[in-house]
Amino acid sequence: MAQQLGRETAAVELDSDIEDELLESDFEDDDADEAREGLLELYESSGEIAEGIGEIATLSDEQSTGMRTVATEVSELSAAIQQVAASAEQVSTASERRTAKITRRTSSRRWKRYRS
């Protein structure tokens, strides 16, 4: 972290030195003046491009975080659905057993009435 901060500070100082040098240069020749203006425009554009790249990186990080959150939520939802399905299967099995018991009792009673 300290190395990165040191690099950023050095980069800012270098950028400042370059800009100062370009602004302070006094050329006699129109061609040289145009070249200086072109370099200044290029320098300013590179700063805008770097800023845009930084924004893209930030947005990319935010998107990654959002995607991880969605993936976690989908995983939790899937687990909940599996639990509900398992519970439904248990209820179904219990219901089938109970129905089978009731059917046997009813059949047994009918048979007893029939024999009587």
ChimeraX attribute file (.defattr): number of C-alpha atoms within 10 A of each C-alpha:
attribute: neighborCount
match mode: 1-to-1
recipient: residues
	/A:1	6
	/A:2	7
	/A:3	8
	/A:4	9
	/A:5	10
	/A:6	11
	/A:7	12
	/A:8	12
	/A:9	12
	/A:10	12
	/A:11	12
	/A:12	12
	/A:13	12
	/A:14	12
	/A:15	14
	/A:16	12
	/A:17	12
	/A:18	14
	/A:19	15
	/A:20	11
	/A:21	11
	/A:22	15
	/A:23	12
	/A:24	9
	/A:25	11
	/A:26	11
	/A:27	12
	/A:28	8
	/A:29	9
	/A:30	9
	/A:31	10
	/A:32	13
	/A:33	14
	/A:34	12
	/A:35	13
	/A:36	17
	/A:37	14
	/A:38	12
	/A:39	14
	/A:40	16
	/A:41	12
	/A:42	12
	/A:43	16
	/A:44	13
	/A:45	12
	/A:46	12
	/A:47	13
	/A:48	12
	/A:49	12
	/A:50	12
	/A:51	12
	/A:52	12
	/A:53	12
	/A:54	12
	/A:55	12
	/A:56	12
	/A:57	12
	/A:58	12
	/A:59	12
	/A:60	12
	/A:61	12
	/A:62	12
	/A:63	12
	/A:64	12
	/A:65	12
	/A:66	12
	/A:67	12
	/A:68	12
	/A:69	12
	/A:70	12
	/A:71	12
	/A:72	12
	/A:73	12
	/A:74	12
	/A:75	12
	/A:76	12
	/A:77	12
	/A:78	12
	/A:79	12
	/A:80	12
	/A:81	12
	/A:82	12
	/A:83	12
	/A:84	12
	/A:85	12
	/A:86	12
	/A:87	12
	/A:88	12
	/A:89	12
	/A:90	12
	/A:91	12
	/A:92	12
	/A:93	12
	/A:94	12
	/A:95	12
	/A:96	12
	/A:97	12
	/A:98	12
	/A:99	12
	/A:100	12
	/A:101	12
	/A:102	12
	/A:103	12
	/A:104	12
	/A:105	12
	/A:106	12
	/A:107	12
	/A:108	12
	/A:109	12
	/A:110	12
	/A:111	11
	/A:112	10
	/A:113	9
	/A:114	8
	/A:115	7
	/A:116	6
